[in-house]
Amino acid sequence: MTLVLDRNFICHLRILFCYFAHNDDNTQKIKNQYARMTY
């Protein structure tokens, strides 16, 4: 259980990092990808 949660947490951190690192054109794609993973 904890391993799965940690892996998901790392994925979220990675997506958030990309969200802040990339320009506006890419952030929309990352937003959609993040929404798909969370829901």
Secondary structure as UniProt FT lines:
FT   HELIX           2..21
FT   HELIX           24..38
//
